[in-house]
Amino acid sequence: NSQCQRGPDVFPFTGRKDSAVGTLSVADALRSFSIRTMVAAKETPANREILQRMLRERQSTFLSTDFLF
């Protein structure tokens, strides 16, 4: 065994581990790994009221109009 012959690093390490932890920002990761979905319902006054109430009163953890960015 001999002393390492590499000099001091002058460039940042850009390699990735298997998990790639820290390679994406939180916003980029959410955008990359989120699946877009669509909620469809027959357009009736009753259904419109149900959907509006769910959004207004935050009754659903799935259906939301909150955006992160």
C-alpha positions as CSV (number, residue, x, y, z in Angstrom):
1,N,0.0,0.0,0.0
2,S,1.2,3.5,-0.8
3,Q,0.1,7.0,-0.1
4,C,-2.7,8.2,-2.3
5,Q,-1.3,10.0,-5.4
6,R,-4.3,12.1,-6.0
7,G,-3.9,15.8,-5.5
8,P,-6.4,18.0,-3.7
9,D,-9.8,18.2,-5.4
10,V,-10.4,21.4,-7.4
11,F,-13.8,20.4,-8.7
12,P,-16.9,19.5,-6.7
13,F,-17.8,15.8,-6.5
14,T,-20.6,15.2,-9.0
15,G,-20.9,11.4,-8.6
16,R,-24.2,9.8,-7.4
17,K,-24.7,7.1,-4.9
18,D,-27.2,4.4,-5.7
19,S,-29.9,6.4,-3.9
20,A,-29.0,9.7,-5.6
21,V,-29.8,11.4,-2.3
22,G,-29.2,15.2,-2.6
23,T,-29.2,15.3,-6.4
24,L,-32.6,16.9,-6.7
25,S,-34.1,19.8,-4.9
26,V,-37.4,19.1,-3.1
27,A,-39.4,21.0,-5.7
28,D,-37.7,19.1,-8.6
29,A,-38.2,15.8,-6.8
30,L,-41.9,16.4,-6.2
31,R,-42.3,17.4,-9.9
32,S,-40.3,14.4,-11.1
33,F,-42.0,11.7,-8.9
34,S,-45.6,13.1,-8.8
35,I,-48.3,11.5,-10.9
36,R,-50.8,13.9,-12.4
37,T,-54.4,12.8,-11.9
38,M,-57.7,14.0,-13.0
39,V,-61.0,14.0,-11.2
40,A,-64.1,13.8,-13.4
41,A,-67.7,14.0,-12.5
42,K,-70.9,14.6,-14.4
43,E,-71.7,18.3,-14.5
44,T,-74.7,18.7,-12.4
45,P,-75.5,21.4,-9.8
46,A,-75.3,18.8,-7.0
47,N,-71.9,17.4,-8.1
48,R,-70.5,21.0,-8.6
49,E,-71.6,21.8,-5.0
50,I,-70.0,18.6,-3.6
51,L,-66.7,19.3,-5.3
52,Q,-66.7,23.0,-4.3
53,R,-67.5,22.1,-0.7
54,M,-64.7,19.4,-0.6
55,L,-62.2,22.0,-1.9
56,R,-63.5,24.9,0.2
57,E,-63.6,22.9,3.5
58,R,-60.5,20.8,2.7
59,Q,-62.4,17.6,3.3
60,S,-60.1,15.6,0.9
61,T,-56.4,14.8,1.2
62,F,-56.4,13.8,-2.5
63,L,-58.3,16.6,-4.1
64,S,-56.6,20.0,-3.6
65,T,-55.9,23.2,-5.5
66,D,-52.8,24.0,-3.4
67,F,-49.6,24.3,-5.4
68,L,-46.1,24.1,-4.1
69,F,-44.5,26.3,-6.8
